Amino acid sequence: MARRPGRRERIVSAFADFADAVEAALRGAGAARDEAVRAHARAMLELWLRTDGLDAARADEGLAAAFASAELAPVVARVEADHAATFDTWQAGGPAALRAVFDEAAPGAAGDDPDRWIGDAGKDDGTDGVPRLWRIGHASVAGGESFPVGVPLLDDSHLQVVSAPDCRATAEALVEALLVRVLSYFRPGLVAVHVWDVGQFTGSLPGLYPLTSTGLLTVHDPGRLPALLEELSDRIRRVHTRVLVDGHPSLRALAAETDGRRTEPWLVAVLVGNRTALSEDDHRQLQRVARGGLACGISLVLLDVPVTLNAAVETVDMRPPRQVRTSMTGPHVDVRLDRPLPRDKVVAAGIAISRAHEEWRSRVGTFADLLPPPAEWGTGRGERGGTAAGVHAPVGFAEGLRKDLVLADGSPHALIGGPSGTGKTNLLLTMIGSMAARYSPHELEFYLLDFKEGVSFAQFAPGRRDTTWLPHARLVGVNVNTDREFGLALLRFLSDEMRRRADAAKEHEVTKLEELRHRDPHGHWPRIVAVIDEFQYLFAERDDVTRAATQLLEDVARRGRSQGIHLVLASQDVSGIEAFWGRPAIFEQFVLRVALPRARRVLADLNDAALDLPRWHAVLNHESGIKHGNEIVRIPDAAQSTLALLQQRLHDDHAAAFAPPVLFDGARAPRYADLADRLPAAGGGATPRALVGQVIDVAASPATVALPDAPARNIAVLGAGASDALAVLAAATGSLRDQYAPGEVDVVLVPLVVEAVESARRMAARLAGHAVTTVGLDGIRERVETLAADVTARLSGGPRRPVHLVLLGGDAADHVLDRPGTEALRRILHFGPETGVHVLGWWRSVGRLRTLLTLGAAPDDIGAWVALDVQGSELGPLGPGLLQWAPRPGRGLFFDRAQHARPQVVLVPEPEQDQASRSGAAGEVPLSGAAGEVPLPSAPGDVPLSGAAGDVSREDRG
Ligand SMILES: Nc1ncnc2c1ncn2[C@@H]1O[C@H](COP(=O)(O)OP(=O)(O)OP(=O)(O)O)[C@@H](O)[C@H]1O
């Protein structure tokens, strides 16, 4: 019988249903989870792809399975579609546009394939612009067209390259290729490279070593990073203080405003580190260099030197796991670096560049290359305009670039040293030509003195063959080697001019020349450059001249700066010049030092750069001679043909407005006519003045003695030699002619020695129109006694018609005068002048004159004298104390109690017969007429008893 399902079965069945239900529930949950995981994977992949970029994700090996999965393919497809949609437009034109930009920014060796330029030296001088990019590789986006990648460098930016150990060699190759591009682009010399490698004595970049031969590459010792950084800082300082003085912010801006030419080469400093930090000091210094360097042409290339730079810098980051990235292209562009240049080609390029550099250095740089274009000569329209901020003129070349010599507030005066034959004079001529070509004579004046035996500056004054002159030249001194007084005269002039300027500045309430020019635009305030070649002669002796010169030099050196007065002193040997070493106050003002090869003491004590200078080079140092101010420049030959052409042009343009310079020519006696022209106008009751010579001053003033009716107004000329003495007296009597109305004066000519006879005749001829009598030895006593009686009468109120008693060889009269005659002469000397009777006499012996000036007369009766071949010690009783005077031909020591505290040196006028023969009038001087009869002298010993007086005197002069 069938049994009803029992309880147990029911329970089992119920559990089975439960298990089925659970299984169904679990099955459902598993499917949902699988779907969630797949969705998550899809979402994650999309997130990666969109975050890191499709290209990066493809390159990631961990994601290879995902890219292979069919399940995920729609995600990839979707991202690809979006990627393509985003970039397609850019891909269409973006790479091409980048290429175009690059081609423009990186012309020639800056961007071209190396095969097209490697091994050739560059030719570009930067005047047509500087590449803004330098190629390092290429890149593409999303498999699109590739485009070149470059980095900026010169003027624009520094470069920081960061590598990992396994790609360090690639990084070095990148730097090497970059440098080879830069060096091959520009004309050799325009870029110099310095390399410092912390780990290697020889530095990295061995392929570039050939460049060291001409100094284009300098390799620094690993331990001497501070020295390199110091060198770079010095350069920045120098560029700012010397080159960017006109307020230009950078060398690039300066070049843009001038003709585009760079005045300083670029300097690329490559620092190769080992990823460890620099010392704190070096780090700080490097930051300073980075900050100031670009404006001064310094670019840093840092390889694995960890440093943060507060300046424009681009980076190339080569560290894994990423590909190469640059700051130029951003983090999403993988850059493929160019293949390293083959080592042998780099070496060959270095050799070729060095060779071209050497050739360039020996080829370029003539004097003409220093000058601006001829259209600008003397206009001041060139690079720097006027001289408001100083005088800047290139005098030589460094690396083919023109190097300026600067006379301005920072370097007001220059000291030039170099042994004989090293080119001092040439350098001075170069400087003068270069300055004259740049500035207008309204803005710049030269005062040029040469103490050497020679006439180097004579070319700037009108000559017999070349009648042109340099309009800037206001004074030219030649053959002054025996006359230190010329130097003194120049310094005195400068000192006076400084005072005049200071007074004008005070009046306009300003302190500097620049401001004075501004306030007084119609005034004539040129800068003055005073050049003294072989200036040590000026200080050659311990005497009054040296003392006065030292004082004046100190004055001008200290105050000239603000008054626009600049001294340029040149010497073969400055070591012995006490005026300098004993007076640091003077020396310190000579901030600009120029040392020619082997010059001693011109530079600072520890600066021996001049010792191994090659020929025709100079150390130009605008920093008082300290080492870091050294610039080695090559001085061109100041070719006469170019100088002459320049002078001709300047003369043509300016001669109408500028008189010829005053000429100090120590070898030429001043002409009577020139001096007489400058005498004050006579007549109208003016006191007559007797001309006795030429004062040594810049105005070439006549030296005169006033002859008023006052005691002691007699003139004595002292010396045994007849020629100079007679020349002085001839000038003195001749000059009186025009100062009296015809017939207003009596002149008594007394030739007492044979040499004077001819001279007296000429004097008489020149005085034609006046009452002239000539008396010889035989008539002197009587004449003197008559005149003495006349003086007595005058003293008691008799008529006072002017009388000049001209004694030629006064001492020769002693034996004929006897006591009464001598006393009469003393009376004339003592009382004559106040009554209008003046003695103008030549005594061959000071002792004889002194004897005469006793008893009735006194030494003071000679109010003025000119001593010729007489020793200073003999003059004591006549002068103001002990005198230093060593006689020299053509010079006199002139003292006039009425106008001098100390005697002064004068030039004796040209002797009469020279003037006559030069004018072709020799023998034409009328010897008769107004002139009285000349009786033959009769005293034995003084004159021969036979022979014509004229013949004798001509022999004497021959
Ligand atoms: N830069 C130069 N290039 C070529 N020749 C030069 C240069 N400088 C000077 N000379 C030549 O050298 C010679 C001597 O030059 P310079 O007269 O200038 O020397 P210095 O130092 O003034 O000598 P000194 O004091 O003996 O006159 C001259 O014949 C000159 O032409």
The ligand as an SDF file (V2000), in Angstrom:
LIG
                    3D

 31 33  0  0  0  0  0  0  0  0999 V2000
  100.2860   98.2930  -34.7290 N   0  0  0  0  0  0  0  0  0  0  0  0
  101.3040   98.3680  -35.5640 C   0  0  0  0  0  0  0  0  0  0  0  0
  101.3140   97.6550  -36.6870 N   0  0  0  0  0  0  0  0  0  0  0  0
  102.3450   97.7300  -37.5380 C   0  0  0  0  0  0  0  0  0  0  0  0
  103.4230   98.5040  -37.3560 N   0  0  0  0  0  0  0  0  0  0  0  0
  103.4810   99.2400  -36.2440 C   0  0  0  0  0  0  0  0  0  0  0  0
  102.4320   99.2160  -35.2890 C   0  0  0  0  0  0  0  0  0  0  0  0
  102.7630  100.0370  -34.2770 N   0  0  0  0  0  0  0  0  0  0  0  0
  103.9470  100.5670  -34.5870 C   0  0  0  0  0  0  0  0  0  0  0  0
  104.3910  100.0870  -35.7540 N   0  0  0  0  0  0  0  0  0  0  0  0
  105.6640  100.4470  -36.3950 C   0  0  0  0  0  0  0  0  0  0  0  0
  106.7010  100.3090  -35.4470 O   0  0  0  0  0  0  0  0  0  0  0  0
  107.5770  101.3950  -35.4600 C   0  0  0  0  0  0  0  0  0  0  0  0
  107.6710  102.0410  -34.1020 C   0  0  0  0  0  0  0  0  0  0  0  0
  106.4090  102.5110  -33.7410 O   0  0  0  0  0  0  0  0  0  0  0  0
  106.1890  103.8000  -32.8550 P   0  0  0  0  0  0  0  0  0  0  0  0
  107.0070  104.9310  -33.3530 O   0  0  0  0  0  0  0  0  0  0  0  0
  104.7440  103.9940  -32.7230 O   0  0  0  0  0  0  0  0  0  0  0  0
  106.7690  103.2730  -31.4970 O   0  0  0  0  0  0  0  0  0  0  0  0
  107.0910  104.0570  -30.1760 P   0  0  0  0  0  0  0  0  0  0  0  0
  106.8040  103.1330  -29.0680 O   0  0  0  0  0  0  0  0  0  0  0  0
  106.4380  105.3680  -30.1920 O   0  0  0  0  0  0  0  0  0  0  0  0
  108.6230  104.1390  -30.3100 O   0  0  0  0  0  0  0  0  0  0  0  0
  109.5610  105.3380  -30.0860 P   0  0  0  0  0  0  0  0  0  0  0  0
  109.2790  105.7830  -28.6980 O   0  0  0  0  0  0  0  0  0  0  0  0
  110.9060  104.8000  -30.3040 O   0  0  0  0  0  0  0  0  0  0  0  0
  109.1280  106.3290  -31.1430 O   0  0  0  0  0  0  0  0  0  0  0  0
  107.0570  102.3300  -36.5370 C   0  0  0  0  0  0  0  0  0  0  0  0
  107.7820  102.0960  -37.7070 O   0  0  0  0  0  0  0  0  0  0  0  0
  105.6280  101.9200  -36.7420 C   0  0  0  0  0  0  0  0  0  0  0  0
  105.2030  102.1060  -38.0690 O   0  0  0  0  0  0  0  0  0  0  0  0
  1  2  1  0
  2  3  1  0
  2  7  2  0
  3  4  2  0
  4  5  1  0
  5  6  2  0
  6  7  1  0
  6 10  1  0
  7  8  1  0
  8  9  2  0
  9 10  1  0
 10 11  1  0
 11 12  1  0
 11 30  1  0
 12 13  1  0
 13 14  1  0
 13 28  1  0
 14 15  1  0
 15 16  1  0
 16 17  2  0
 16 18  1  0
 16 19  1  0
 19 20  1  0
 20 21  2  0
 20 22  1  0
 20 23  1  0
 23 24  1  0
 24 25  2  0
 24 26  1  0
 24 27  1  0
 28 29  1  0
 28 30  1  0
 30 31  1  0
M  END
$$$$
